[in-house]
Amino acid sequence: MSAGLAFADVACVRGGRLLFEGLRFALGPGDAALVTGPNGTGKSSLIRIAAGLLPAAAGRVTGKGARALLAETAALDPELALAAALRFWARIDGRAMAVEAALAAVDLEQLAQVPVRLLSTGQRRRAAFARILASGAPVWLLDEPANGLDTQSAQVLEQLIADHRGCGGIALVATHLPIALPHAQEVRL
Ligand SMILES: Nc1ncnc2c1ncn2[C@@H]1O[C@H](COP(=O)(O)OP(=O)(O)OP(=O)(O)O)[C@@H](O)[C@H]1O
């Protein structure tokens, strides 16, 4: 897996307010960065800039490899069975066959035929993570990935991130909850 993500002197302005500037970091295969800071300092905005959903006010974001975003909403069709909703996105990535393993990885295979709208908060979060897994993208952009997860699910999440890094993937993680991310660069806002 060949992956990269770099911020070079990136600035972020929202609603006319400068949130951060001069932000620099570079991640290569197996690397992770932990984005922390008080509410409203721009953690989600930074992740959105990395995803290409929000333009940087200054500086440049460069990288190598597809990026997968875990944000507040998973954009899974609430009326579809979970597996079908995940397959919708996986097919676009040409990876429909990856859905089954992704569901198993987040311990949701028993709920594959349950409509997304019936999932609990934590199950929905795990479903969103299954979408990231199924994408096969080497660069993971995770905004508050542990929100709504119980202790055991949070540990599964940490292990999946570690496995991903072990295969040369990258994780950029914004969180206000403690999450084990060994040897991660800290990006403090
Ligand atoms: N679409 C928008 N237009 C204007 N301002 C915005 C917009 N979205 C977010 N902001 C503002 O940008 C600032 C940073 O928001 P952001 O969600 O990036 O912070 P955060 O660090 O992730 O916060 P939290 O820890 O509460 O999730 C906030 O003051 C917010 O009100």
py3Dmol code that shows the C-alpha trace and the ligand (Angstrom):
import py3Dmol

protein = """\
ATOM      1  CA  MET A   1       0.000   0.000   0.000  1.00  0.00           C
ATOM      2  CA  SER A   2       1.566   3.302  -1.014  1.00  0.00           C
ATOM      3  CA  ALA A   3       0.034   6.278   0.738  1.00  0.00           C
ATOM      4  CA  GLY A   4       0.788   9.838   1.703  1.00  0.00           C
ATOM      5  CA  LEU A   5      -0.846  12.921   3.133  1.00  0.00           C
ATOM      6  CA  ALA A   6       0.827  16.249   3.792  1.00  0.00           C
ATOM      7  CA  PHE A   7      -0.313  19.665   4.952  1.00  0.00           C
ATOM      8  CA  ALA A   8       2.018  22.535   4.083  1.00  0.00           C
ATOM      9  CA  ASP A   9       1.324  25.813   5.877  1.00  0.00           C
ATOM     10  CA  VAL A  10      -2.416  25.234   5.758  1.00  0.00           C
ATOM     11  CA  ALA A  11      -4.782  27.863   7.111  1.00  0.00           C
ATOM     12  CA  CYS A  12      -8.481  27.503   7.779  1.00  0.00           C
ATOM     13  CA  VAL A  13     -11.052  30.284   7.863  1.00  0.00           C
ATOM     14  CA  ARG A  14     -14.701  29.644   8.684  1.00  0.00           C
ATOM     15  CA  GLY A  15     -17.405  32.266   8.863  1.00  0.00           C
ATOM     16  CA  GLY A  16     -14.720  34.915   8.393  1.00  0.00           C
ATOM     17  CA  ARG A  17     -12.775  33.687  11.450  1.00  0.00           C
ATOM     18  CA  LEU A  18      -9.235  32.329  11.272  1.00  0.00           C
ATOM     19  CA  LEU A  19      -9.228  28.944  13.035  1.00  0.00           C
ATOM     20  CA  PHE A  20      -5.626  27.951  12.405  1.00  0.00           C
ATOM     21  CA  GLU A  21      -2.746  28.804  10.119  1.00  0.00           C
ATOM     22  CA  GLY A  22       0.729  27.569   9.251  1.00  0.00           C
ATOM     23  CA  LEU A  23      -0.275  23.978   9.917  1.00  0.00           C
ATOM     24  CA  ARG A  24       2.310  21.476   8.691  1.00  0.00           C
ATOM     25  CA  PHE A  25       2.621  17.746   8.962  1.00  0.00           C
ATOM     26  CA  ALA A  26       3.462  14.868   6.678  1.00  0.00           C
ATOM     27  CA  LEU A  27       2.292  11.276   6.943  1.00  0.00           C
ATOM     28  CA  GLY A  28       3.724   8.316   5.080  1.00  0.00           C
ATOM     29  CA  PRO A  29       2.848   4.599   4.976  1.00  0.00           C
ATOM     30  CA  GLY A  30       1.964   3.332   8.461  1.00  0.00           C
ATOM     31  CA  ASP A  31       1.790   6.798  10.014  1.00  0.00           C
ATOM     32  CA  ALA A  32      -0.972   8.392  12.041  1.00  0.00           C
ATOM     33  CA  ALA A  33      -1.752  11.855  13.347  1.00  0.00           C
ATOM     34  CA  LEU A  34      -3.969  12.696  16.272  1.00  0.00           C
ATOM     35  CA  VAL A  35      -5.795  16.007  15.976  1.00  0.00           C
ATOM     36  CA  THR A  36      -6.845  17.372  19.348  1.00  0.00           C
ATOM     37  CA  GLY A  37      -8.095  20.660  20.747  1.00  0.00           C
ATOM     38  CA  PRO A  38     -11.039  22.249  22.511  1.00  0.00           C
ATOM     39  CA  ASN A  39     -14.495  22.455  20.932  1.00  0.00           C
ATOM     40  CA  GLY A  40     -14.684  24.756  17.972  1.00  0.00           C
ATOM     41  CA  THR A  41     -10.958  25.002  17.283  1.00  0.00           C
ATOM     42  CA  GLY A  42     -11.336  23.405  13.860  1.00  0.00           C
ATOM     43  CA  LYS A  43     -10.704  19.659  14.192  1.00  0.00           C
ATOM     44  CA  SER A  44     -13.628  18.733  11.928  1.00  0.00           C
ATOM     45  CA  SER A  45     -12.703  21.545   9.568  1.00  0.00           C
ATOM     46  CA  LEU A  46      -9.163  20.166   9.290  1.00  0.00           C
ATOM     47  CA  ILE A  47     -10.531  16.719   8.438  1.00  0.00           C
ATOM     48  CA  ARG A  48     -12.838  18.258   5.829  1.00  0.00           C
ATOM     49  CA  ILE A  49      -9.900  20.106   4.280  1.00  0.00           C
ATOM     50  CA  ALA A  50      -7.997  16.789   4.116  1.00  0.00           C
ATOM     51  CA  ALA A  51     -11.026  15.214   2.427  1.00  0.00           C
ATOM     52  CA  GLY A  52     -11.172  17.984  -0.173  1.00  0.00           C
ATOM     53  CA  LEU A  53     -14.612  19.090   1.022  1.00  0.00           C
ATOM     54  CA  LEU A  54     -13.423  22.440   2.325  1.00  0.00           C
ATOM     55  CA  PRO A  55     -10.801  24.604   0.610  1.00  0.00           C
ATOM     56  CA  ALA A  56      -7.766  25.664   2.630  1.00  0.00           C
ATOM     57  CA  ALA A  57      -7.608  29.440   3.043  1.00  0.00           C
ATOM     58  CA  ALA A  58      -3.846  29.180   2.486  1.00  0.00           C
ATOM     59  CA  GLY A  59      -1.253  26.483   1.973  1.00  0.00           C
ATOM     60  CA  ARG A  60      -1.451  23.144   0.211  1.00  0.00           C
ATOM     61  CA  VAL A  61      -2.671  19.633   0.900  1.00  0.00           C
ATOM     62  CA  THR A  62      -0.969  16.906  -1.098  1.00  0.00           C
ATOM     63  CA  GLY A  63      -1.072  13.166  -0.920  1.00  0.00           C
ATOM     64  CA  LYS A  64      -0.980   9.779  -2.507  1.00  0.00           C
ATOM     65  CA  GLY A  65      -3.776   7.232  -2.543  1.00  0.00           C
ATOM     66  CA  ALA A  66      -7.548   7.395  -2.166  1.00  0.00           C
ATOM     67  CA  ARG A  67      -8.974   8.997   0.983  1.00  0.00           C
ATOM     68  CA  ALA A  68     -11.950   7.671   2.932  1.00  0.00           C
ATOM     69  CA  LEU A  69     -13.845   9.946   5.297  1.00  0.00           C
ATOM     70  CA  LEU A  70     -15.623   8.972   8.493  1.00  0.00           C
ATOM     71  CA  ALA A  71     -17.694  11.964   9.525  1.00  0.00           C
ATOM     72  CA  GLU A  72     -20.763  12.539  11.662  1.00  0.00           C
ATOM     73  CA  THR A  73     -23.156  11.027   9.160  1.00  0.00           C
ATOM     74  CA  ALA A  74     -22.382   7.850   7.259  1.00  0.00           C
ATOM     75  CA  ALA A  75     -24.672   8.616   4.279  1.00  0.00           C
ATOM     76  CA  LEU A  76     -26.093   5.103   4.374  1.00  0.00           C
ATOM     77  CA  ASP A  77     -29.636   4.807   2.999  1.00  0.00           C
ATOM     78  CA  PRO A  78     -31.807   4.390   6.140  1.00  0.00           C
ATOM     79  CA  GLU A  79     -34.369   2.264   4.307  1.00  0.00           C
ATOM     80  CA  LEU A  80     -31.905  -0.282   2.922  1.00  0.00           C
ATOM     81  CA  ALA A  81     -30.651  -3.339   4.759  1.00  0.00           C
ATOM     82  CA  LEU A  82     -27.206  -2.593   6.171  1.00  0.00           C
ATOM     83  CA  ALA A  83     -25.319  -4.860   3.745  1.00  0.00           C
ATOM     84  CA  ALA A  84     -27.173  -3.399   0.738  1.00  0.00           C
ATOM     85  CA  ALA A  85     -26.540   0.169   1.927  1.00  0.00           C
ATOM     86  CA  LEU A  86     -22.821  -0.565   2.263  1.00  0.00           C
ATOM     87  CA  ARG A  87     -22.747  -2.360  -1.090  1.00  0.00           C
ATOM     88  CA  PHE A  88     -24.123   0.776  -2.775  1.00  0.00           C
ATOM     89  CA  TRP A  89     -20.891   2.648  -1.926  1.00  0.00           C
ATOM     90  CA  ALA A  90     -18.557  -0.336  -2.228  1.00  0.00           C
ATOM     91  CA  ARG A  91     -19.787  -0.962  -5.788  1.00  0.00           C
ATOM     92  CA  ILE A  92     -18.802   2.578  -6.740  1.00  0.00           C
ATOM     93  CA  ASP A  93     -15.296   1.715  -5.553  1.00  0.00           C
ATOM     94  CA  GLY A  94     -15.508  -1.608  -7.433  1.00  0.00           C
ATOM     95  CA  ARG A  95     -15.321  -3.425  -4.091  1.00  0.00           C
ATOM     96  CA  ALA A  96     -18.774  -4.945  -3.484  1.00  0.00           C
ATOM     97  CA  MET A  97     -17.065  -8.191  -2.438  1.00  0.00           C
ATOM     98  CA  ALA A  98     -15.385  -6.380   0.467  1.00  0.00           C
ATOM     99  CA  VAL A  99     -18.640  -5.662   2.328  1.00  0.00           C
ATOM    100  CA  GLU A 100     -18.998  -9.039   4.012  1.00  0.00           C
ATOM    101  CA  ALA A 101     -15.523  -8.927   5.553  1.00  0.00           C
ATOM    102  CA  ALA A 102     -16.001  -5.295   6.584  1.00  0.00           C
ATOM    103  CA  LEU A 103     -19.218  -6.174   8.426  1.00  0.00           C
ATOM    104  CA  ALA A 104     -17.471  -9.051  10.181  1.00  0.00           C
ATOM    105  CA  ALA A 105     -14.562  -6.804  11.164  1.00  0.00           C
ATOM    106  CA  VAL A 106     -16.884  -4.472  13.067  1.00  0.00           C
ATOM    107  CA  ASP A 107     -18.946  -7.357  14.409  1.00  0.00           C
ATOM    108  CA  LEU A 108     -22.119  -6.439  12.541  1.00  0.00           C
ATOM    109  CA  GLU A 109     -22.570  -9.465  10.295  1.00  0.00           C
ATOM    110  CA  GLN A 110     -25.614 -10.551  12.348  1.00  0.00           C
ATOM    111  CA  LEU A 111     -27.302  -7.270  11.415  1.00  0.00           C
ATOM    112  CA  ALA A 112     -26.516  -7.382   7.682  1.00  0.00           C
ATOM    113  CA  GLN A 113     -30.193  -7.652   6.740  1.00  0.00           C
ATOM    114  CA  VAL A 114     -31.496  -5.090   9.241  1.00  0.00           C
ATOM    115  CA  PRO A 115     -32.519  -1.692   7.826  1.00  0.00           C
ATOM    116  CA  VAL A 116     -29.995   1.024   8.638  1.00  0.00           C
ATOM    117  CA  ARG A 117     -32.701   3.120  10.328  1.00  0.00           C
ATOM    118  CA  LEU A 118     -33.098   0.505  13.055  1.00  0.00           C
ATOM    119  CA  LEU A 119     -29.445   0.484  14.105  1.00  0.00           C
ATOM    120  CA  SER A 120     -28.418   1.929  17.465  1.00  0.00           C
ATOM    121  CA  THR A 121     -26.044   4.885  17.701  1.00  0.00           C
ATOM    122  CA  GLY A 122     -22.981   2.704  18.301  1.00  0.00           C
ATOM    123  CA  GLN A 123     -24.007   0.208  15.600  1.00  0.00           C
ATOM    124  CA  ARG A 124     -24.429   3.092  13.153  1.00  0.00           C
ATOM    125  CA  ARG A 125     -20.919   4.264  13.992  1.00  0.00           C
ATOM    126  CA  ARG A 126     -19.557   0.786  13.397  1.00  0.00           C
ATOM    127  CA  ALA A 127     -21.502   0.630  10.122  1.00  0.00           C
ATOM    128  CA  ALA A 128     -19.852   3.886   9.076  1.00  0.00           C
ATOM    129  CA  PHE A 129     -16.520   2.321   9.879  1.00  0.00           C
ATOM    130  CA  ALA A 130     -17.410  -0.736   7.791  1.00  0.00           C
ATOM    131  CA  ARG A 131     -17.883   1.650   4.883  1.00  0.00           C
ATOM    132  CA  ILE A 132     -14.334   2.953   5.378  1.00  0.00           C
ATOM    133  CA  LEU A 133     -12.969  -0.591   5.566  1.00  0.00           C
ATOM    134  CA  ALA A 134     -14.840  -1.727   2.471  1.00  0.00           C
ATOM    135  CA  SER A 135     -13.570   1.256   0.483  1.00  0.00           C
ATOM    136  CA  GLY A 136     -10.037  -0.101   0.475  1.00  0.00           C
ATOM    137  CA  ALA A 137      -8.741   3.488   0.626  1.00  0.00           C
ATOM    138  CA  PRO A 138      -5.225   3.746   2.067  1.00  0.00           C
ATOM    139  CA  VAL A 139      -5.794   7.141   3.708  1.00  0.00           C
ATOM    140  CA  TRP A 140      -8.379   7.204   6.484  1.00  0.00           C
ATOM    141  CA  LEU A 141      -9.760  10.525   7.694  1.00  0.00           C
ATOM    142  CA  LEU A 142     -11.596   9.838  10.923  1.00  0.00           C
ATOM    143  CA  ASP A 143     -13.619  12.559  12.634  1.00  0.00           C
ATOM    144  CA  GLU A 144     -14.489  11.523  16.201  1.00  0.00           C
ATOM    145  CA  PRO A 145     -14.451   7.799  15.321  1.00  0.00           C
ATOM    146  CA  ALA A 146     -14.994   6.674  18.931  1.00  0.00           C
ATOM    147  CA  ASN A 147     -18.181   8.703  19.474  1.00  0.00           C
ATOM    148  CA  GLY A 148     -20.994   6.449  20.631  1.00  0.00           C
ATOM    149  CA  LEU A 149     -18.806   3.350  20.922  1.00  0.00           C
ATOM    150  CA  ASP A 150     -18.700   1.177  24.027  1.00  0.00           C
ATOM    151  CA  THR A 151     -15.333   0.140  25.469  1.00  0.00           C
ATOM    152  CA  GLN A 152     -15.137  -3.095  23.515  1.00  0.00           C
ATOM    153  CA  SER A 153     -16.055  -1.466  20.196  1.00  0.00           C
ATOM    154  CA  ALA A 154     -13.526   1.307  20.842  1.00  0.00           C
ATOM    155  CA  GLN A 155     -10.855  -1.355  21.277  1.00  0.00           C
ATOM    156  CA  VAL A 156     -11.923  -3.006  18.008  1.00  0.00           C
ATOM    157  CA  LEU A 157     -11.643   0.382  16.331  1.00  0.00           C
ATOM    158  CA  GLU A 158      -8.124   0.877  17.726  1.00  0.00           C
ATOM    159  CA  GLN A 159      -7.092  -2.557  16.496  1.00  0.00           C
ATOM    160  CA  LEU A 160      -8.522  -1.931  13.009  1.00  0.00           C
ATOM    161  CA  ILE A 161      -6.576   1.310  12.786  1.00  0.00           C
ATOM    162  CA  ALA A 162      -3.426  -0.498  13.950  1.00  0.00           C
ATOM    163  CA  ASP A 163      -3.963  -3.256  11.351  1.00  0.00           C
ATOM    164  CA  HIS A 164      -4.524  -0.647   8.642  1.00  0.00           C
ATOM    165  CA  ARG A 165      -1.278   1.099   9.574  1.00  0.00           C
ATOM    166  CA  GLY A 166       0.455  -2.260   9.695  1.00  0.00           C
ATOM    167  CA  CYS A 167      -0.495  -2.719   6.031  1.00  0.00           C
ATOM    168  CA  GLY A 168       0.973   0.680   5.126  1.00  0.00           C
ATOM    169  CA  GLY A 169      -2.219   2.712   5.542  1.00  0.00           C
ATOM    170  CA  ILE A 170      -2.483   6.177   7.059  1.00  0.00           C
ATOM    171  CA  ALA A 171      -4.889   7.467   9.720  1.00  0.00           C
ATOM    172  CA  LEU A 172      -5.658  11.106  10.444  1.00  0.00           C
ATOM    173  CA  VAL A 173      -7.836  11.078  13.535  1.00  0.00           C
ATOM    174  CA  ALA A 174      -9.644  13.994  15.170  1.00  0.00           C
ATOM    175  CA  THR A 175     -10.966  13.191  18.600  1.00  0.00           C
ATOM    176  CA  HIS A 176     -11.799  14.550  21.999  1.00  0.00           C
ATOM    177  CA  LEU A 177     -12.051  11.012  23.407  1.00  0.00           C
ATOM    178  CA  PRO A 178      -8.890   9.135  24.358  1.00  0.00           C
ATOM    179  CA  ILE A 179      -7.890   6.717  21.634  1.00  0.00           C
ATOM    180  CA  ALA A 180      -4.799   4.530  21.452  1.00  0.00           C
ATOM    181  CA  LEU A 181      -2.805   5.563  18.415  1.00  0.00           C
ATOM    182  CA  PRO A 182       0.774   4.447  19.079  1.00  0.00           C
ATOM    183  CA  HIS A 183       3.543   6.738  17.833  1.00  0.00           C
ATOM    184  CA  ALA A 184       1.055   9.151  16.291  1.00  0.00           C
ATOM    185  CA  GLN A 185       2.081  12.699  15.490  1.00  0.00           C
ATOM    186  CA  GLU A 186       0.118  15.125  17.603  1.00  0.00           C
ATOM    187  CA  VAL A 187      -1.605  18.001  15.856  1.00  0.00           C
ATOM    188  CA  ARG A 188      -2.846  20.272  18.614  1.00  0.00           C
ATOM    189  CA  LEU A 189      -5.268  23.045  17.632  1.00  0.00           C
TER     190      LEU A 189
END
"""
ligand_1 = """\
31
LIG
N -20.306 26.091 7.570
C -19.763 26.889 8.502
N -19.836 28.223 8.360
C -19.288 29.049 9.288
N -18.656 28.616 10.381
C -18.570 27.304 10.562
C -19.115 26.372 9.635
N -18.865 25.142 10.094
C -18.200 25.289 11.244
N -18.020 26.583 11.517
C -17.331 27.133 12.684
O -15.973 26.743 12.637
C -15.491 26.542 13.953
C -14.803 25.185 14.011
O -15.746 24.148 13.818
P -15.283 22.626 13.800
O -16.526 21.818 13.719
O -14.243 22.440 12.772
O -14.607 22.520 15.252
P -14.227 21.244 16.113
O -12.878 21.530 16.696
O -14.366 20.013 15.304
O -15.334 21.312 17.243
P -15.958 20.157 18.189
O -14.874 19.701 19.116
O -17.029 20.895 18.919
O -16.491 19.065 17.300
C -16.681 26.661 14.893
O -16.630 27.929 15.513
C -17.871 26.570 13.977
O -18.944 27.336 14.429
"""
view = py3Dmol.view(width=600, height=400)
view.addModel(protein, "pdb")
view.setStyle({"model": 0}, {"cartoon": {"style": "trace"}})
view.addModel(ligand_1, "xyz")
view.setStyle({"model": 1}, {"stick": {}})
view.zoomTo()
view.show()
